[in-house]
Amino acid sequence: MKRCRGAIGPWWHWHEHLVGVLAVAMLSGCQSVANVHPGAAQEAELEPMYAEDLPDDSGFMEMSLGDARIILQTDGCSDRMINRLICSNARLTISTSTLRQQTLLLPEVWIPKAVPPDRPEETGYRGSLAEGFAKGRHGVMLSDINVDGHEDVVVWSGSDGTYGDPSYTYFLYDANARRLVENKSLAKLMEWHSLSRIVDGRLFAWYRSGPCDRGEKVIGIRENTAVVLASRDYTTCGENALESKEIFDDSWMKLEGDPQ
């Protein structure tokens, strides 16, 4: 089992994904083994943790993220794609000091694989997803995405994002049942869109189609309900094309009560 490590993630302006320009400013900082008090989900949000474990030849993987223990059992993983493993018939068992052990069933779990293989990949992650996915992709993520004080689980489970980008299965903690429950309505709203980041219960997503057509939307999630809060579609070609200033203007997504 490989160790977790604390790190400070990148700052990322999510709009730049839409025009194919991605600027990532890496903040330097000391890397060390994460030291999280048992059951401190909020502290896990403050200090991101990563795991670098990979499935073995039988499709088995075990990782730790602070007090979270994650075991992946599968029928085997295919490396037919150069930078990822696709593990079939997955049984993902998760437990923390505040979440009793639970096994989640998925047809597939996708695990990032480093190229070249001697450079470790961050396959597991625990913490805030507000800084987005500019730095890399993770197979299993623990984060409170609906801001209810309980950690949820996001699993890379396919390639149904725009142009084959990752798509995810979302398991939200149900306080009444005291267990994680798959939220299919959220995954449905995310179909054919790529996830940029999750901030304060809002998922920021985008898509592109061909050389010209683009779209963005913001999905709000509270407890177990997901709804589209704002969206827009536009073109970057022809007489109706948006200019750069208009593309980067995010006023369309501002909701009542949001800071200006």
Secondary structure as the mmCIF struct_conf table of DSSP 4:
data_model
#
loop_
_struct_conf.conf_type_id
_struct_conf.id
_struct_conf.beg_label_comp_id
_struct_conf.beg_label_asym_id
_struct_conf.beg_label_seq_id
_struct_conf.end_label_comp_id
_struct_conf.end_label_asym_id
_struct_conf.end_label_seq_id
HELX_LH_PP_P HELX_LH_PP_P1 LYS A 2 CYS A 4
STRN STRN1 ARG A 5 GLY A 6
STRN STRN2 TRP A 11 TRP A 12
HELX_RH_3T_P HELX_RH_3T_P1 TRP A 14 VAL A 19
TURN_TY1_P TURN_TY1_P1 GLY A 20 GLY A 20
STRN STRN3 VAL A 24 ALA A 25
HELX_LH_PP_P HELX_LH_PP_P2 MET A 26 SER A 28
STRN STRN4 SER A 32 SER A 32
TURN_TY1_P TURN_TY1_P2 PRO A 38 GLY A 39
HELX_RH_AL_P HELX_RH_AL_P1 ALA A 41 LEU A 46
BEND BEND1 GLU A 47 GLU A 47
STRN STRN5 MET A 49 ALA A 51
TURN_TY1_P TURN_TY1_P3 ASP A 57 SER A 58
BEND BEND2 GLY A 59 GLY A 59
STRN STRN6 MET A 61 LEU A 65
TURN_TY1_P TURN_TY1_P4 GLY A 66 ASP A 67
STRN STRN7 ALA A 68 GLN A 73
BEND BEND3 ASP A 75 ASP A 75
STRN STRN8 CYS A 77 MET A 81
TURN_TY1_P TURN_TY1_P5 ILE A 82 ASN A 83
STRN STRN9 ARG A 84 SER A 95
BEND BEND4 SER A 97 LEU A 99
STRN STRN10 GLN A 102 PRO A 112
BEND BEND5 VAL A 115 PRO A 116
TURN_TY1_P TURN_TY1_P6 PRO A 117 ASP A 118
BEND BEND6 ARG A 119 ARG A 119
STRN STRN11 GLY A 124 ARG A 126
BEND BEND7 GLY A 127 GLY A 127
TURN_TY1_P TURN_TY1_P7 ALA A 130 GLU A 131
BEND BEND8 PHE A 133 LYS A 135
BEND BEND9 GLY A 139 GLY A 139
STRN STRN12 VAL A 140 SER A 143
TURN_TY1_P TURN_TY1_P8 ILE A 145 ASN A 146
BEND BEND10 ASP A 148 HIS A 150
STRN STRN13 ASP A 152 GLY A 158
BEND BEND11 GLY A 161 GLY A 161
HELX_RH_3T_P HELX_RH_3T_P2 THR A 162 GLY A 164
STRN STRN14 SER A 167 ASP A 174
TURN_TY1_P TURN_TY1_P9 ALA A 175 ARG A 178
STRN STRN15 ARG A 179 GLU A 182
HELX_RH_AL_P HELX_RH_AL_P2 LYS A 184 LEU A 189
TURN_TY1_P TURN_TY1_P10 MET A 190 TRP A 192
STRN STRN16 SER A 194 VAL A 199
TURN_TY1_P TURN_TY1_P11 ASP A 200 GLY A 201
STRN STRN17 ARG A 202 SER A 209
TURN_TY1_P TURN_TY1_P12 GLY A 210 CYS A 212
STRN STRN18 ASP A 213 ARG A 222
TURN_TY1_P TURN_TY1_P13 GLU A 223 ASN A 224
STRN STRN19 THR A 225 THR A 235
BEND BEND12 THR A 236 GLY A 238
TURN_TY1_P TURN_TY1_P14 GLU A 239 ASN A 240
HELX_LH_PP_P HELX_LH_PP_P3 ALA A 241 GLU A 243
HELX_RH_AL_P HELX_RH_AL_P3 SER A 244 ILE A 247
TURN_TY1_P TURN_TY1_P15 PHE A 248 PHE A 248
HELX_RH_3T_P HELX_RH_3T_P3 SER A 251 MET A 253
TURN_TY1_P TURN_TY1_P16 GLU A 256 GLY A 257
#
